[in-house]
Amino acid sequence: MDVVTVKEEVVARGRRGHDRAPSPYPRTARVNQVLREVVADALERLSDIDDRLRLITVTSVDTTPDLSRATVYLSSLSDDAAAALTDERVSLQRQIGRQVRLKRTPLLEFVADPAVAHGFQVEEILRRLQVSSASDDAGSDDADDDTTAGPAGDDGR
């Protein structure tokens, strides 16, 4: 009697029963990455036309689980840039609709990335600590020089 070993594979099935490989991370994370790339490319092209959009970097995108809304986080967001993005929002959504295959194009919302502001605060704290430690070291070096010299007029003879 022959024994046949069958190797089992874990395969996810799509809605229509087609086999597909299991995804390495959730769908929203993949959509976030694609939207970040599309919006960043579109903003780069728009910055050639509209000076208010220069020096804006898309740091990340966060979509709702139903993919109806997407929050686009930007490195900096001035009032002029916010106005320009409001004017160009429909154009950006149209480009997403053309480049990304989704059932619905998410409604875009633009906000300044709080992580960038937090990073600036941390850098400022570190700078203050460095300046205060440098001034403390300079003050303690002067004090050390006075104590090692000995009493005035004593040259050690």
C-alpha positions in Angstrom: 0.0 0.0 0.0 1.4 3.4 -1.1 1.2 6.4 1.2 0.8 9.7 -0.6 1.6 12.9 1.2 -0.4 15.9 0.2 1.2 19.3 0.8 -1.3 21.9 2.1 -1.1 25.4 1.0 -2.7 28.4 2.7 -4.4 30.3 0.0 -6.9 33.1 0.5 -9.9 33.1 -1.7 -11.3 36.3 -3.2 -15.0 37.1 -3.4 -15.3 35.4 -6.7 -13.5 32.3 -5.6 -10.2 33.0 -7.3 -7.0 32.0 -5.5 -4.8 34.8 -4.4 -1.7 35.0 -2.3 -2.2 36.2 1.3 -1.3 39.9 1.6 1.6 40.9 3.8 -0.3 43.8 5.3 -3.8 45.2 5.4 -5.5 46.7 2.4 -5.8 50.2 4.0 -2.0 50.3 4.5 -1.5 49.5 0.8 -4.0 52.1 -0.3 -2.4 54.6 2.0 1.0 54.0 0.4 -0.4 54.3 -3.2 -2.4 57.4 -2.3 0.7 59.0 -0.8 2.7 58.4 -4.0 0.0 59.7 -6.3 -0.7 62.8 -4.3 3.0 63.6 -3.9 3.6 63.2 -7.6 0.5 65.4 -8.4 1.6 68.1 -5.9 5.1 68.1 -7.4 3.6 68.8 -10.8 1.2 71.4 -9.4 4.0 73.2 -7.6 5.5 74.2 -11.0 2.2 76.0 -11.8 1.3 77.3 -8.3 4.1 78.8 -6.2 2.0 78.4 -3.0 2.5 74.6 -3.2 6.3 74.7 -3.3 8.2 73.0 -0.5 5.3 70.8 0.6 6.1 67.2 1.4 3.5 64.5 1.8 4.6 62.6 4.9 1.7 60.1 5.0 -1.9 59.3 4.2 -4.4 57.8 6.5 -7.7 56.4 5.0 -10.8 55.4 6.9 -11.6 51.7 6.9 -14.3 52.1 4.3 -11.9 54.2 2.1 -14.4 57.1 1.8 -12.1 59.7 3.3 -8.3 60.2 3.3 -6.3 62.5 5.5 -3.1 63.7 3.8 -0.4 64.7 6.3 2.0 67.4 5.0 5.4 68.4 6.4 4.3 72.1 6.6 1.0 73.8 5.9 0.9 77.5 5.6 -2.4 79.4 5.1 -1.5 80.1 1.4 -0.7 76.4 0.9 -4.0 75.4 2.6 -5.9 77.7 0.3 -4.1 76.3 -2.8 -4.8 72.7 -1.7 -8.5 73.5 -1.2 -8.6 74.9 -4.7 -6.8 71.9 -6.2 -8.5 69.2 -4.1 -11.0 68.2 -6.8 -8.1 68.0 -9.4 -6.1 65.8 -7.0 -9.1 63.5 -6.4 -9.6 63.2 -10.2 -5.9 62.2 -10.6 -6.4 59.6 -7.9 -9.5 58.3 -9.7 -7.5 57.9 -12.9 -4.4 56.3 -11.5 -5.8 54.1 -8.7 -8.3 51.4 -9.1 -10.8 51.9 -6.3 -14.6 51.6 -6.2 -14.8 55.2 -4.8 -12.2 57.9 -4.8 -11.7 59.1 -1.2 -12.5 62.6 -0.2 -9.2 64.3 0.6 -8.5 66.4 3.7 -5.1 68.1 4.2 -3.5 68.7 7.6 -0.1 69.5 8.9 1.7 66.4 10.3 1.9 66.6 14.1 4.9 64.3 14.1 6.9 67.0 12.3 6.0 69.6 14.8 6.8 67.2 17.6 10.2 66.5 16.0 10.9 70.3 16.0 10.0 70.5 19.7 12.4 67.6 20.5 15.2 69.2 18.5 14.6 72.5 20.4 14.8 70.8 23.7 18.0 69.0 22.7 19.5 72.3 21.6 18.7 73.9 24.9 20.2 71.0 26.8 23.3 71.2 24.7 23.7 74.9 25.3 23.1 74.7 29.0 25.5 71.7 29.4 28.2 73.6 27.4 27.7 76.7 29.6 27.9 74.5 32.7 31.1 72.9 31.5 32.6 76.3 30.8 31.7 77.5 34.3 33.0 74.4 36.0 36.3 74.6 34.0 36.9 78.1 35.3 36.2 77.0 38.8 38.6 74.0 38.4 41.4 76.3 37.2 41.0 78.5 40.3 41.1 75.5 42.8 44.1 73.8 41.2 46.3 77.0 41.3 46.4 76.9 45.1 46.6 79.9 47.3 47.6 83.3 45.8 51.4 83.8 45.9 52.1 80.1 46.4 54.2 78.8 43.6 55.0 75.5 45.3 58.7 76.4 46.5 
